[in-house]
Every structure is written in C-alpha cells, then in structure tokens.
Amino acid sequence: MLKIERAERLKRLPPYLFKEIDRLKEDVRAKGIDIIDLGVGDPDLPTPVHIIEASKKAVSDPANHRYPSYSGMADLNAVVAKWYKQRFNVDLDAGSEVVTLIGSKEGIAHIPLAFINPGDIALVASPGYPVYHIGTEFAGGKPYFMDLLKENKFLPDLEAISPEVAKMAKMMFINYPNNPTAAVATRGFFESVVAFAAEYNVIICHDAAYSEMAFDGYRPMSFLEAEGAKSVGIEFHSLSKTYNMTGWRIGFAVGCADVISALGQVKNNIDSGVFQAIQIAGIAALEGGQACVEDMRQTYAERRDILVAGLRSMGLSVETPRATFYLWVEVPHGYTSAGFASLLLTEAGIVTTPGNGFGTAGEGFVRMALTVDREEIREAVERMIRLGPFTRKAPMEP
C-alpha cells in the first residue's frame, strides 16, 4: 500500500470556496430543507439557440474532430479582434494579440506560470476571485493582497502599496466590473493602473468577464481603452456570462503581444486547445444577433430590483449594482460573514457566499447571485423576512 502524500502547494491551499459551498448545500439538502441557491455565479438562463445550432453543425463535421490550433482558430481570433474594435474601439492584431482559452479561468490560472518565479510577488485584490492568488501560489509566488474597501468604492488604493513591495511585484490582477463586490471602475482608475505598471514594471491582468452584464444604460469600458494599457498588460474575457456558456469553457485573452505569447507558450505545453466545434459556436456568439444579450441584461435587472428592494425592506444595507449579477450585502450588526451565511442556509435554506471566503477584506459582507428566477428570489425574500429583523444582536462566530 502506497503512502500517498500530497504536494506542499496543495497542503497550503484552503478548500476551494465554491466546492466547499457545494458540500454544505448537500448537508442541508440531506436534512430535507428546500434550497434556494444564491451562491455560485452560474447562469440559470439557457445558451441562445443560434449558438447551439452552430455547434450542432460543427460537431457533425469530421474536420472538427482533430486537434485544434493551440492558440485558437484564426477565424475566431479575427472575430474577437473585430468585436473588440466594435465594442471598445480597441485595435488588436488577431495573429499576435489574441489567444483562445478553455474558459478565462484556465488562462488566469496559467498566466503566473509564464512570469512568476518562486518568491515573486503578485498583487491580488481582497476580496477577489480565488484563482488569482491560487494561480500565483501554484507558480511558487507570493500574493500580496490589496484590500478593496467600501470607502474606496472597492477599488485598490495603489498609493498604499509600499515602493518596496511594488518593486518586487511582477503582476497585478484586477477585475471590473468586480466579482464579488459588483463595483465598477473609471477611466481615471485604469489610467492610474497603467501609470503604476509603467513605473514599477508590473504586468497587469484585467479580468473583464462581466463587461457585458451591465444595467440602466451603463456600458463598462475595457482596461485596454486606457492610453498605454496594451503596452503593460492583457485582458481576459469569457463567453460564459454574456452568452450563458459556462459549461462550454471558452474564453480569450487579448492585449500585449509579449504577454499573450508567453501565455500561449505555457498553454502549448499544458493543453491542446479548445474543441474546434466550440470555437465555431464562439464565432456564432460574437458575430450573431445580440438581442439575446440585451434580454439577459433585462432579466438580471428585474431580479436585481426585486432582491435589492426586499433586502432593504428588512433593514439590510446593499448598493444597487450597475453591473454583474451579484449583490454585495452588508451583514447585520453582530454577525460575521460566515455566521450570517450559516443562518440563512440552515434556517431558511438560502445559499449565499460569505465575503471572507473571497479574502479577509471581504469580512462583513455576503455575496448573493441573481441566478434563480424571480419567483425564487421573491420566495428567498419571504424566507428572510420570516427569520425576523436583522438588527438584533447575535454571537460573533469565527
């Protein structure tokens, strides 16, 4: 019998946040409690029909059954470049400034392998998508956490980063519109990031997965729209949220040719690219009619308004998000993030994500995802109301 011992890199990691939430859900469901899942941000809406039809045709073509191009089909990369020009007025060279990904998560996890040596620092937001710091640690690097605070509109305070740390940093991960806080960034903020990167020779990795999920006429900008951005970094994008394609696993990275080339070199040695039929579906998504995207925005806006109004009616503090399908909700007085999330799950069958699961600076909040229909959201509100007012004192929990 072998003595199996996992690598130190795995021992250092906490349980992956969303996997742990799945475990807790099953524990509660086993007790016969009906679950309303406002936890993981996985769209409940179907992939648009025209995308599915394009994939069906592509799957039937034997030419698509062989190994795909490592960096993505030339046709898809060209469509991505065209989409960026139309959407953001950003010029991209499809041959050198675009790479196709097996979902943006894959690219985010792999990019540190291209630049981080053991002991190098990556600047990572807290709270933030866990893969930013996990990818850094897998590469042997050290994440330095930039706190996203309410008083700073959940933007990192770049001036709070000491020159000593900044000089040691190799990369910075940012994400706007933001998961989990739903914050948005201004052109001025992106320009300050470009200036910081140029001063300290830091590669910027901007996760723009939610750029198309915005409401009330708001249109988020690309980091690459900031002057000089393409010389200091790249942007990750995904079709997952925009076209309800989370399970399809297709995304792309665009920007600085040297950074894209290095990421491509990592991928060439790790994976064999995205199944070509799915790339053809991606072309259909980006080139096809976009009414489906507007319908998606309208659906989430309606859900947002119901949940925001319900939460405020019971005394909870929450901003109305301009983008993403998340609400970043302040926990009631006397509760921790984990304590409030536990109360909602065990007493009301409502799954939320404790803010500290995204980093220590997320303490004091829970994230709620708008990924159930309006009737379930109304039911969730009613269940919370039945728990009573959230102004009472409760024991602090670890």
LINHUDA-V792056 format. One line per field, one symbol per residue. ss: DSSP state (2 for helix, 1 for strand, 0 for the rest). A space follows every 50 residues. Layout:
# LINHUDA-V792056
ss->???
This chain:
# LINHUDA-V792056
ss->00000002222000002222222222222000000110000000000022 22222222200222000000000222222222222222000000000111 10022222222222200000111111000022222222000111111002 22000002220022222211111110000000000022222222222222 00111110000001000000002220002220111111000000022200 11111022222222222200000002222222222220002222222222 22222222222220000100001001111100000022222222222201 101122220222001111100002222222222222000000000000
